[in-house]
Amino acid sequence: MRGIPNNPVVCIGCGELNGSPKDRRCHACRIQTRPNPNKRFFWTPELDQELQLAYQQARSRRELTENLSRFQKRSGFTRIVVLARATQLGMSAKRRRWSREEIEVLSETAGTLSKAAIARKLKRSYWSVKAECTRLQISSRLCEGYSRRDIECLLGVGQRSIRKWIAMGWLRVQGGRVTEPSIIKFLREHPEEYRLNRVDEAWFKGLLFPAFGLKRNDVVVRAANKPMEPAAEAWLGG
């Protein structure tokens, strides 16, 4: 029958009966074995061994970064090619486990210090601190000061006004957040810059008047039972 060879050849690549008698490969397998003309980087066993030593000798991520940079300069490979080869060979950086003392420091400082400051304090990377906060379900949102979004909601203003106040020096930014003392000073010295009908009333009163919302029932009862002064009683009676 036409189209079927008398002596079919099994392809040594895929096992199909469509191989060529010359190289015992089918067309698809032959294309795959051809060198890629666009490929610029060729790995050798010596380079693989050198890359493996770069990972094994690194005691921290910083040392690993330095080792990979030196390997990159010697080999001429790009960082993406080096990292892809390391992933292909199953190499990864050694992770330093979190100790109980480090977790206690993280729990105490999360929310009061930024993740970058905590990383410097613990001599860890920013991403290590962020990952541990996620694993322990610890909120790392700073509790001191206000973000720009917070000020927008509390004062009812836009980003342009906030940038103007910061540029004028009326609001002080520390650690990426506006400090509370500068907010109090701004509210007292620049009332013309905001409108009270847009300001959060409870937050505004609690910030400027610390006694707001702190009345006790016993104080109210004593004030109600206290006898009225004669002058006040006469004035009301008149």
Sine and cosine of phi, psi and omega as CSV:
sin_phi,cos_phi,sin_psi,cos_psi,sin_omega,cos_omega
0.00,0.00,0.63,-0.78,-0.07,-1.00
-0.93,0.37,0.65,-0.76,0.03,-1.00
0.99,-0.12,-0.27,0.96,0.01,-1.00
-0.96,-0.29,0.87,-0.50,-0.02,-1.00
-0.94,0.34,0.47,-0.88,0.02,-1.00
-0.93,0.36,-0.57,0.82,0.00,-1.00
-0.82,-0.57,0.99,0.13,-0.02,-1.00
-0.90,0.43,0.57,-0.82,-0.01,-1.00
-0.93,-0.36,0.76,-0.65,0.03,-1.00
-0.99,0.17,0.80,-0.59,0.02,-1.00
-0.93,0.38,0.77,-0.64,0.00,-1.00
-0.97,0.26,-0.14,0.99,0.01,-1.00
-1.00,-0.05,-0.79,0.61,-0.07,-1.00
-0.93,-0.37,-0.23,0.97,0.03,-1.00
1.00,0.07,0.08,1.00,0.01,-1.00
-0.98,0.17,0.34,-0.94,-0.01,-1.00
-1.00,0.02,0.75,0.66,0.02,-1.00
-0.71,-0.70,0.50,0.87,0.00,-1.00
-0.99,0.16,0.32,-0.95,0.03,-1.00
-1.00,-0.05,0.65,-0.76,0.02,-1.00
-0.89,0.45,-0.36,0.93,-0.07,-1.00
-0.96,0.28,-0.79,0.62,-0.03,-1.00
-0.86,-0.51,0.08,1.00,0.04,-1.00
0.84,0.54,0.61,0.79,0.06,-1.00
-0.74,-0.68,0.50,-0.87,0.11,-0.99
-0.99,0.13,0.11,-0.99,-0.06,-1.00
-0.90,0.44,-0.68,0.73,-0.04,-1.00
-0.90,0.44,-0.70,0.72,0.00,-1.00
-0.93,0.36,-0.54,0.84,0.03,-1.00
-0.92,0.40,-0.62,0.79,0.02,-1.00
-0.92,0.40,-0.62,0.79,-0.01,-1.00
-0.92,0.38,-0.51,0.86,-0.03,-1.00
-0.99,0.12,-0.20,0.98,0.01,-1.00
-0.96,0.29,0.61,-0.79,0.03,-1.00
-0.92,0.40,0.61,-0.79,0.01,-1.00
-0.98,0.22,0.88,-0.48,-0.03,-1.00
-0.93,0.38,-0.35,0.94,-0.01,-1.00
-1.00,0.01,-0.08,1.00,-0.03,-1.00
-0.98,0.21,0.80,-0.60,-0.07,-1.00
-0.97,-0.25,-0.31,0.95,-0.11,-0.99
-0.86,-0.50,0.77,-0.64,-0.03,-1.00
-0.82,-0.57,0.84,-0.55,-0.03,-1.00
-1.00,-0.02,0.62,-0.79,0.05,-1.00
-0.86,-0.51,0.30,-0.95,0.06,-1.00
-0.84,0.54,-0.55,0.83,0.02,-1.00
-0.91,0.41,-0.66,0.75,0.03,-1.00
-0.92,0.39,-0.62,0.79,0.05,-1.00
-0.88,0.47,-0.67,0.74,0.02,-1.00
-0.92,0.40,-0.61,0.79,0.03,-1.00
-0.92,0.39,-0.62,0.78,0.05,-1.00
-0.92,0.40,-0.62,0.79,0.03,-1.00
-0.91,0.42,-0.63,0.78,0.05,-1.00
-0.91,0.42,-0.58,0.81,0.04,-1.00
-0.88,0.48,-0.60,0.80,0.03,-1.00
-0.97,0.23,-0.64,0.77,-0.07,-1.00
-0.94,0.33,-0.56,0.83,-0.05,-1.00
-0.99,0.11,-0.17,0.99,-0.02,-1.00
-0.99,0.16,0.80,-0.60,0.02,-1.00
-0.99,-0.13,-0.16,0.99,0.02,-1.00
-0.46,-0.89,0.15,-0.99,0.01,-1.00
-0.92,0.40,-0.54,0.84,0.02,-1.00
-0.91,0.41,-0.69,0.72,0.04,-1.00
-0.90,0.43,-0.60,0.80,0.03,-1.00
-0.90,0.43,-0.65,0.76,0.04,-1.00
-0.88,0.48,-0.67,0.74,0.03,-1.00
-0.91,0.41,-0.67,0.75,0.02,-1.00
-0.89,0.45,-0.67,0.74,0.00,-1.00
-0.93,0.37,-0.55,0.83,0.04,-1.00
-0.92,0.40,-0.67,0.74,0.05,-1.00
-0.91,0.42,-0.66,0.75,0.04,-1.00
-0.89,0.45,-0.62,0.79,0.00,-1.00
-0.90,0.43,-0.63,0.78,0.02,-1.00
-0.93,0.36,-0.63,0.78,-0.02,-1.00
-0.94,0.33,-0.65,0.76,-0.09,-1.00
-1.00,0.06,-0.43,0.90,-0.06,-1.00
0.99,0.15,0.14,0.99,0.00,-1.00
-0.99,0.11,0.42,-0.91,0.09,-1.00
-0.98,0.18,0.30,-0.95,-0.04,-1.00
-0.91,0.42,-0.58,0.81,0.00,-1.00
-0.90,0.43,-0.64,0.77,0.01,-1.00
-0.91,0.40,-0.65,0.76,-0.01,-1.00
-0.91,0.41,-0.72,0.69,-0.01,-1.00
-0.92,0.40,-0.59,0.81,0.03,-1.00
-0.91,0.41,-0.63,0.78,0.04,-1.00
-0.92,0.38,-0.63,0.78,0.03,-1.00
-0.90,0.44,-0.65,0.76,0.05,-1.00
-0.91,0.42,-0.62,0.78,0.02,-1.00
-0.90,0.43,-0.57,0.82,0.01,-1.00
-1.00,0.03,0.02,1.00,0.04,-1.00
0.98,0.22,0.47,0.88,0.02,-1.00
-1.00,-0.08,0.57,-0.82,0.04,-1.00
-0.47,-0.88,0.34,-0.94,0.00,-1.00
-0.96,0.29,0.55,-0.83,0.05,-1.00
-0.96,0.29,0.81,-0.59,-0.02,-1.00
-1.00,-0.09,0.76,-0.65,0.03,-1.00
-0.99,0.10,0.84,-0.54,-0.03,-1.00
-0.94,0.34,0.52,-0.86,0.02,-1.00
-0.98,0.19,0.77,-0.63,0.04,-1.00
-1.00,0.08,0.21,-0.98,0.02,-1.00
-0.90,0.43,-0.61,0.79,0.01,-1.00
-0.91,0.41,-0.65,0.76,0.01,-1.00
-0.91,0.41,-0.63,0.78,0.02,-1.00
-0.91,0.41,-0.61,0.79,0.04,-1.00
-0.91,0.42,-0.67,0.74,0.04,-1.00
-0.90,0.44,-0.64,0.77,0.02,-1.00
-0.90,0.44,-0.67,0.74,0.00,-1.00
-0.92,0.40,-0.58,0.82,-0.04,-1.00
-0.97,0.22,-0.56,0.83,-0.11,-0.99
-0.99,-0.12,-0.26,0.97,0.01,-1.00
-0.90,0.43,0.80,-0.60,-0.04,-1.00
0.99,-0.16,-0.34,0.94,0.05,-1.00
-0.94,-0.33,-0.47,0.88,0.08,-1.00
-0.87,-0.49,0.45,-0.89,0.07,-1.00
-0.95,0.31,0.32,-0.95,0.01,-1.00
-0.89,0.45,-0.53,0.85,0.04,-1.00
-0.92,0.40,-0.66,0.75,0.02,-1.00
-0.92,0.39,-0.64,0.77,0.04,-1.00
-0.90,0.43,-0.63,0.78,0.02,-1.00
-0.89,0.46,-0.66,0.75,0.04,-1.00
-0.92,0.39,-0.60,0.80,-0.01,-1.00
-0.92,0.40,-0.64,0.77,-0.03,-1.00
-1.00,-0.05,-0.03,1.00,-0.04,-1.00
0.85,0.53,0.72,0.69,0.06,-1.00
-0.81,-0.59,0.12,-0.99,0.03,-1.00
-0.99,0.13,0.34,-0.94,0.02,-1.00
-0.87,0.48,-0.66,0.75,-0.06,-1.00
-0.95,0.32,-0.48,0.88,0.07,-1.00
-0.91,0.40,-0.69,0.73,0.03,-1.00
-0.90,0.43,-0.68,0.73,-0.01,-1.00
-0.90,0.45,-0.67,0.74,0.00,-1.00
-0.91,0.40,-0.62,0.78,0.00,-1.00
-0.94,0.35,-0.61,0.79,0.07,-1.00
-0.88,0.47,-0.64,0.76,0.03,-1.00
-0.92,0.39,-0.65,0.76,-0.02,-1.00
-0.92,0.40,-0.64,0.76,-0.02,-1.00
-1.00,0.05,-0.05,1.00,-0.02,-1.00
0.84,0.54,0.71,0.70,0.04,-1.00
-0.98,-0.19,0.78,-0.62,0.03,-1.00
-0.97,0.24,0.81,-0.58,0.01,-1.00
-0.98,-0.20,0.20,0.98,0.02,-1.00
-0.93,0.36,0.78,-0.63,-0.03,-1.00
-0.92,0.39,0.72,-0.69,-0.01,-1.00
-1.00,-0.06,-0.41,0.91,-0.01,-1.00
-1.00,-0.02,0.70,-0.71,0.00,-1.00
0.99,0.13,-0.07,-1.00,-0.08,-1.00
-0.72,-0.70,0.60,-0.80,0.12,-0.99
-0.99,0.12,0.17,-0.99,0.02,-1.00
-0.90,0.44,-0.59,0.81,0.03,-1.00
-0.91,0.42,-0.63,0.78,0.04,-1.00
-0.87,0.49,-0.70,0.71,-0.02,-1.00
-0.92,0.40,-0.61,0.79,0.04,-1.00
-0.86,0.51,-0.69,0.73,-0.03,-1.00
-0.96,0.28,-0.64,0.77,-0.08,-1.00
-0.96,0.26,-0.59,0.81,-0.03,-1.00
-0.99,-0.17,-0.17,0.99,0.01,-1.00
0.92,0.40,0.66,0.75,-0.02,-1.00
-0.82,-0.57,0.10,-1.00,0.01,-1.00
-0.98,-0.19,0.05,-1.00,-0.03,-1.00
-0.91,0.41,-0.53,0.85,-0.02,-1.00
-0.90,0.44,-0.66,0.75,0.02,-1.00
-0.91,0.42,-0.65,0.76,-0.01,-1.00
-0.91,0.41,-0.68,0.73,0.04,-1.00
-0.88,0.48,-0.61,0.79,0.02,-1.00
-0.91,0.42,-0.70,0.71,-0.02,-1.00
-0.91,0.41,-0.59,0.80,0.03,-1.00
-0.94,0.35,-0.67,0.74,0.01,-1.00
-0.90,0.43,-0.56,0.83,0.02,-1.00
-0.97,0.24,-0.17,0.99,-0.01,-1.00
1.00,0.09,0.18,0.98,-0.01,-1.00
-0.98,0.20,-0.50,0.87,0.05,-1.00
-0.91,-0.42,0.73,-0.68,-0.03,-1.00
-0.97,-0.23,0.77,-0.64,-0.01,-1.00
-0.97,-0.25,0.78,-0.62,0.02,-1.00
-0.65,-0.76,0.84,-0.55,-0.02,-1.00
0.91,0.41,0.48,0.88,0.01,-1.00
0.99,0.16,0.13,0.99,-0.02,-1.00
-0.70,-0.72,0.49,-0.87,0.01,-1.00
-0.99,0.16,0.78,-0.62,-0.07,-1.00
-0.96,0.29,0.49,-0.87,-0.02,-1.00
-0.93,0.37,-0.64,0.77,0.05,-1.00
-0.86,0.51,-0.60,0.80,0.02,-1.00
-0.94,0.35,-0.52,0.86,0.08,-1.00
-0.91,0.42,-0.71,0.70,0.00,-1.00
-0.88,0.47,-0.70,0.71,0.02,-1.00
-0.89,0.46,-0.65,0.76,0.00,-1.00
-0.91,0.42,-0.69,0.72,-0.03,-1.00
-0.89,0.45,-0.55,0.84,-0.03,-1.00
-0.99,0.12,-0.57,0.82,-0.11,-0.99
-1.00,-0.09,-0.32,0.95,-0.05,-1.00
-0.75,-0.66,0.87,0.49,0.00,-1.00
-0.93,0.37,-0.31,0.95,-0.01,-1.00
-0.97,0.25,-0.18,0.98,-0.07,-1.00
-1.00,0.05,-0.19,0.98,-0.03,-1.00
-0.66,-0.75,0.31,-0.95,-0.01,-1.00
-0.93,-0.37,0.77,-0.64,-0.08,-1.00
-0.91,0.42,-0.49,0.87,-0.02,-1.00
-0.95,0.32,-0.20,0.98,0.06,-1.00
-0.97,-0.24,-0.17,0.99,-0.06,-1.00
-0.99,0.10,0.59,-0.81,0.10,-1.00
-0.91,0.42,0.92,-0.39,-0.15,-0.99
-0.90,0.44,-0.75,0.67,-0.05,-1.00
-0.89,0.46,-0.68,0.73,0.02,-1.00
-0.91,0.41,-0.67,0.74,-0.03,-1.00
-0.89,0.46,-0.74,0.68,-0.01,-1.00
-0.93,0.37,-0.65,0.76,0.00,-1.00
-0.92,0.39,-0.48,0.88,-0.02,-1.00
-0.98,0.20,-0.67,0.74,-0.05,-1.00
-1.00,0.01,-0.41,0.91,-0.02,-1.00
-0.81,-0.58,1.00,-0.06,-0.08,-1.00
-0.85,0.53,-0.43,0.90,-0.03,-1.00
-0.99,0.17,-0.07,1.00,-0.04,-1.00
-0.91,0.41,0.81,-0.59,0.04,-1.00
0.99,0.17,0.14,0.99,-0.04,-1.00
-0.94,-0.34,0.31,0.95,0.02,-1.00
-0.93,0.36,0.62,-0.78,0.00,-1.00
-0.97,-0.25,0.49,-0.87,-0.04,-1.00
-0.91,0.41,-0.61,0.80,-0.03,-1.00
-0.92,0.40,-0.55,0.84,0.04,-1.00
-0.92,0.38,-0.65,0.76,0.01,-1.00
-0.91,0.41,-0.64,0.77,0.00,-1.00
-0.92,0.40,-0.69,0.72,0.02,-1.00
-0.89,0.47,-0.63,0.77,0.01,-1.00
-0.92,0.40,-0.58,0.82,0.01,-1.00
-0.95,0.31,-0.55,0.83,-0.02,-1.00
-1.00,0.05,-0.16,0.99,-0.02,-1.00
-0.95,0.32,0.75,-0.67,-0.02,-1.00
-0.90,0.43,0.58,-0.81,-0.03,-1.00
-0.98,0.20,0.60,-0.80,0.01,-1.00
-0.92,0.40,0.53,-0.85,-0.05,-1.00
-0.86,0.51,-0.63,0.77,-0.02,-1.00
-0.90,0.44,-0.66,0.75,0.02,-1.00
-0.93,0.38,-0.64,0.77,0.03,-1.00
-0.90,0.43,-0.64,0.77,0.02,-1.00
-0.92,0.39,-0.62,0.79,0.00,-1.00
-0.91,0.42,-0.66,0.75,0.03,-1.00
-0.93,0.36,-0.59,0.81,0.00,-1.00
-0.94,0.33,-0.50,0.86,0.01,-1.00
-0.96,0.27,0.00,0.00,0.00,0.00
